[in-house]
């Protein structure tokens, strides 16, 4: 197998050469601890400050509102736990949605065990939350609304502007998990009334193991990690300077070229979705038809199982992912697909193809060539499909 096509950019991206080029000297030349007061430390601190400026510019935030973390999950945990603990005398109610990343859902479940109340908003068939449901869920005890910017599985983009206005009018903190959005969508935390925002470098061609949490100035929040006085006393632990430098360069590149990048992805995605729907019957497209990430295409193929589909695609050199959680040792299908109303047997046959800047039209042509054959072969082994062919659907 010589051909290899990567179509799982929502899982992770490669690190761009320009990003790696800026990171390399930090490992051996500018290796100082940013907390040290001598020249080695000052050099490292200068690089961290430069990266902080770059992240702030990308979000229209202030540099002092950016705090570096080990990734998106830590940022999500910090936002939820930090606001909950710091504001519990004001109230104990949090609002989120049923389709959040597990970094949000599992943290909320843990907070419930500690006495906090959580409302999990339902979504419609496209994965969109209802603004009316949100308004009706607000109580005098509500201290935080946490709604993801764009869904990692089906790509649906939430009405962040409107949610921000509702939160501001109600004097409630608003956090958004923007891990999938940064680098794909123009974000303005001031204009959108966002109080906290999570991001992760490896989703926009930066290194793994580094992220950031934007915390609006004046937000009441406790620390998640205690120890030393790093990150202006808010996040203990010696800074991952190479990773932070890489994050800064990656977010600068991603936001500078966002329009042309999106235009390319949208063209490829349209060809991919139209081609699959034309060639493969009994197929559903999941997510909002328009308000979705430009590179996201999510399907459910009836009468097959997602894990088998992934393995067959891998043998053809195509890397993709499934909404079915069976690949992680669970028999349950994706909580996102169940939340949009799909039955278990259909949700198990899901496929997520997420595009990136190195993908080409030739890649799409190859997928459209091999995927219908794979789906048909798997269906031919399915007893359910036999009934369909026999007219007993």
C-alpha positions in Angstrom: 0.0 0.0 0.0 1.7 3.2 -1.2 -1.2 5.7 -1.2 -1.8 7.4 2.1 -4.5 10.1 2.6 -5.1 11.7 6.0 -8.7 12.7 6.5 -8.9 13.0 10.3 -7.8 16.6 10.9 -10.4 17.1 13.7 -8.4 14.5 15.7 -5.1 16.2 15.1 -3.0 17.9 12.5 0.7 17.7 11.7 3.0 20.4 12.9 3.8 22.8 10.1 7.5 23.2 9.1 7.4 27.0 9.9 6.2 26.1 13.4 8.8 23.5 14.0 11.5 25.9 12.7 10.6 28.4 15.5 10.4 25.7 18.1 13.8 24.0 17.5 16.1 26.6 18.9 14.1 26.7 22.1 15.1 23.1 22.9 18.9 23.8 23.1 19.6 27.5 22.5 16.9 29.3 24.4 16.4 26.6 27.0 16.2 28.8 30.1 13.4 28.7 32.7 11.1 31.8 32.1 10.9 32.3 35.9 14.7 32.8 36.2 15.9 36.4 36.4 19.2 36.0 34.5 19.6 36.2 30.7 18.7 32.6 29.9 15.4 33.0 31.7 14.7 36.5 30.2 15.2 35.1 26.7 12.7 32.3 27.4 10.2 34.7 28.9 10.5 37.0 25.9 9.5 34.0 23.7 6.6 33.1 25.9 5.4 36.8 25.9 5.6 36.9 22.1 3.5 33.8 21.8 1.0 35.3 24.3 0.7 38.4 22.1 0.1 36.3 19.1 -2.7 34.3 20.7 -4.3 37.5 22.1 -4.2 39.1 18.6 -5.9 36.1 17.1 -8.8 36.3 19.6 -8.9 40.1 20.0 -8.0 39.7 23.6 -5.5 41.3 25.9 -2.1 39.4 26.3 -2.7 39.3 30.1 -6.0 37.4 29.5 -4.2 34.5 27.9 -3.0 31.6 30.1 -1.1 28.6 28.7 -2.1 25.1 29.6 -1.2 21.5 28.6 -4.1 21.4 26.1 -7.8 21.8 25.5 -8.9 19.3 28.2 -7.0 21.2 30.9 -8.4 24.5 29.7 -12.0 23.1 29.8 -11.5 21.6 33.3 -10.0 24.9 34.5 -12.9 27.0 33.1 -15.6 24.8 34.6 -14.1 24.0 38.0 -12.4 27.4 38.4 -15.6 29.4 37.9 -17.8 26.9 39.8 -15.6 27.0 42.9 -15.0 30.7 42.8 -18.7 31.6 42.5 -20.4 29.0 44.5 -21.6 31.5 47.1 -23.5 33.2 44.2 -25.1 30.0 42.8 -24.5 26.4 42.0 -26.1 26.0 38.5 -24.2 25.4 35.2 -25.7 25.1 31.8 -24.1 23.1 29.0 -25.3 20.9 26.1 -25.6 17.2 25.5 -23.1 17.2 22.6 -20.1 18.7 24.4 -16.6 17.1 24.4 -16.1 14.6 27.2 -13.7 17.1 28.8 -16.8 19.2 29.5 -19.3 16.5 30.2 -17.2 14.4 32.6 -16.2 17.5 34.5 -19.8 18.6 34.8 -20.7 15.1 36.0 -18.0 15.3 38.7 -19.2 18.8 39.7 -22.7 17.3 40.1 -21.3 14.8 42.6 -19.9 17.8 44.5 -23.3 19.4 44.8 -23.5 21.6 41.7 -26.6 21.4 39.4 -26.1 21.0 35.7 -28.6 21.5 32.9 -27.7 19.6 29.7 -29.5 21.3 26.8 -30.9 19.1 24.1 -30.1 19.8 20.4 -32.1 19.6 17.2 -31.5 17.1 14.4 -28.6 19.3 13.1 -26.9 19.4 16.5 -28.0 23.0 17.3 -29.0 24.2 20.7 -32.2 26.3 21.1 -31.8 29.8 22.4 -35.2 29.6 23.9 -34.2 26.4 25.8 -31.1 28.3 27.0 -33.1 31.3 28.2 -35.7 29.0 30.0 -32.9 27.1 31.7 -31.4 30.2 33.4 -32.2 30.5 37.1 -31.1 32.8 39.9 -28.5 30.2 40.7 -26.9 30.0 37.3 -23.3 31.0 37.3 -21.9 29.6 34.1 -22.9 28.7 30.5 -20.5 26.5 28.7 -21.4 25.8 25.0 -18.9 24.5 22.5 -18.2 26.8 19.5 -18.2 24.0 16.9 -18.8 20.3 17.4 -15.9 17.9 17.0 -17.9 15.1 15.4 -20.6 16.7 13.2 -19.1 20.1 12.7 -22.2 22.1 13.7 -21.4 25.7 14.6 -23.4 27.1 17.5 -25.0 30.6 17.7 -22.1 31.9 19.8 -22.9 35.6 19.3 -26.5 35.2 20.5 -25.4 33.0 23.5 -22.9 35.6 24.5 -25.5 38.3 24.5 -27.9 36.2 26.6 -25.1 35.4 29.1 -24.1 39.1 29.3 -27.6 40.3 29.8 -28.1 37.7 32.6 -24.8 38.5 34.2 -23.6 34.9 33.8 -20.1 33.8 32.8 -19.9 32.3 29.3 -17.3 29.7 28.4 -16.9 28.2 25.0 -14.8 25.1 24.1 -13.3 26.5 20.8 -10.8 23.7 20.3 -12.3 22.8 16.9 -13.1 26.4 15.9 -9.8 28.2 16.4 -8.0 28.3 13.0 -11.3 27.6 11.2 -13.5 30.5 12.3 -12.8 34.1 12.9 -13.3 34.7 16.7 -13.6 38.0 18.5 -14.0 37.4 22.3 -14.9 41.0 23.0 -17.5 41.4 20.3 -19.0 38.0 21.1 -19.1 38.5 24.8 -17.0 35.4 25.6 -15.6 35.3 29.1 -13.6 32.1 28.8 -12.4 30.2 25.7 -10.4 27.0 25.4 -8.0 26.1 22.5 -5.4 23.5 21.7 -2.4 23.9 19.4 -2.5 20.5 17.7 -5.8 21.3 16.1 -4.4 24.1 13.9 -1.0 22.7 12.8 0.8 23.3 16.1 2.4 20.8 18.5 0.6 18.5 20.9 0.5 18.9 24.6 0.0 22.7 24.7 -3.1 24.9 24.7 -4.5 28.0 26.3 -7.4 29.4 28.3 -8.6 32.9 27.6 -9.9 34.4 30.8 -11.6 37.8 30.5 -10.1 40.4 32.9 -12.2 40.5 36.0 -13.5 37.0 35.8 -13.8 35.3 39.2 -11.9 32.0 38.9 -9.9 29.8 41.1 -6.7 28.0 40.1 -6.8 24.4 38.8 -3.1 23.6 39.3 -1.4 24.9 42.3 2.3 25.1 43.1 4.7 27.8 41.8 3.8 31.3 40.7 4.0 30.7 36.9 1.5 32.3 34.5 1.2 35.3 36.8 0.3 33.0 39.7 -2.7 31.4 37.9 -1.2 28.1 36.6 1.6 26.4 38.3 4.4 24.4 36.6 7.4 25.4 34.5 6.1 26.6 31.1 6.4 24.3 28.1 8.4 27.0 26.2 8.9 25.1 22.9 5.2 24.2 22.8 4.1 27.7 23.7 6.3 29.1 20.9 4.9 26.6 18.5 1.3 27.5 19.5 2.0 31.1 19.0 3.4 30.6 15.5 0.6 28.2 14.5 -2.2 30.4 15.6 -0.7 33.3 13.7 -0.4 31.3 10.5 -3.9 29.9 10.9 -5.6 33.2 11.4 -3.7 35.1 8.7 -4.8 32.6 6.0 -8.2 31.7 7.3 -10.3 32.9 4.4 -8.3 31.2 1.6 -8.0 28.0 3.8 -11.8 27.9 4.4 -12.5 28.5 0.7 -10.4 25.5 -0.3 -11.9 23.2 2.3 -15.4 24.2 1.5 -14.9 23.3 -2.2 -13.4 19.9 -1.3 -16.1 19.2 1.3 -18.9 20.0 -1.2 -17.4 17.6 -3.8 -17.0 14.9 -1.1 -20.5 15.1 0.3 -22.2 15.4 -3.1 -20.1 12.5 -4.5 -20.9 10.2 -1.6 -24.6 10.9 -1.6 -24.7 10.3 -5.3 -22.8 7.0 -5.1 -23.9 5.4 -1.9 -27.6 4.8 -1.1 -29.1 4.6 2.4 -26.7 7.3 3.6 -27.3 10.3 5.9 -25.3 13.5 6.3 -25.0 14.5 9.9 -24.7 18.1 11.1 -26.0 21.4 10.0 -26.1 21.7 6.1 -24.6 25.3 6.2 -23.6 26.3 9.7 -20.7 23.8 10.0 -17.0 23.7 10.0 -15.7 24.0 6.4 -13.7 20.8 6.5 -16.1 18.6 8.3 -18.1 15.8 6.6 -20.0 13.3 8.8 -22.0 10.4 7.5 -24.0 7.4 8.7 -24.2 4.4 6.4 -27.1 2.2 7.2 -26.6 -1.6 7.6 -22.9 -1.4 8.4 -20.7 -0.9 11.5 -18.2 2.0 11.8 -15.2 0.1 13.1 -15.2 -2.3 10.1 -15.5 0.7 7.8 -12.4 2.3 9.4 -10.3 -0.8 9.1 -11.2 -1.3 5.4 -10.4 2.4 4.7 -7.1 2.0 6.5 -6.2 -0.9 4.3 -6.8 1.4 1.3 -4.5 4.1 2.9 -7.3 6.4 4.1 -7.2 7.6 7.7 -10.6 8.6 9.1 -12.6 8.2 12.2 -16.0 7.0 13.3 -18.6 8.4 15.7 -18.9 4.9 17.1 -17.2 4.7 20.4 -16.6 1.0 20.0 -13.1 1.8 18.8 -12.3 3.0 22.3 -13.6 -0.2 23.9 -17.2 0.8 24.4 -20.2 -0.7 22.8 -22.1 2.6 22.9 -22.3 4.7 19.7 -21.5 8.4 19.8 -23.3 10.5 22.3 -23.5 13.3 19.7 -25.3 11.1 17.2 -27.7 9.8 19.8 -28.4 13.4 20.9 -29.4 14.5 17.3 -32.0 11.6 17.3 -30.3 8.8 15.5 -31.1 5.3 16.6 -28.3 3.1 17.9 -28.1 0.8 14.9 -27.7 3.8 12.5 -25.3 5.7 14.7 -23.0 2.7 14.8 -22.4 3.1 11.0 -20.9 6.6 11.2 -17.9 8.0 9.4 -16.2 11.3 10.0 -14.0 12.7 7.2 -12.2 16.0 8.2 -10.2 17.8 5.6 -6.9 19.8 5.9 -4.8 22.1 3.9 -2.7 19.3 2.2 -5.8 17.5 0.9 -6.4 17.7 -2.9 -9.2 17.0 -5.3 -7.3 13.8 -6.3 -7.7 12.7 -2.6 -11.5 13.2 -2.9 -11.6 11.3 -6.2 -9.8 8.4 -4.6 -12.2 8.3 -1.6 -15.2 8.4 -4.0 -13.6 5.5 -5.9 -12.9 3.1 -3.0 -15.6 4.0 -0.4 -18.7 2.8 -2.3 -17.0 -0.5 -2.9 -16.1 -0.9 0.8 -19.6 0.0 1.9 -21.2 -2.4 -0.5 -18.9 -5.2 0.5 -19.7 -4.7 4.2 -23.5 -4.4 3.5 -23.4 -7.7 1.5 -22.3 -9.4 4.8 -25.2 -7.8 6.8 -28.4 -9.7 7.5 -30.2 -6.4 7.8 -29.2 -5.4 4.3 -30.4 -8.8 3.0 -33.9 -7.9 4.2 -33.7 -4.5 2.5 -32.7 -6.1 -0.8 -35.6 -8.5 -0.3 -38.0 -5.6 0.0 -38.5 -5.9 3.8 -37.0 -2.6 4.9 
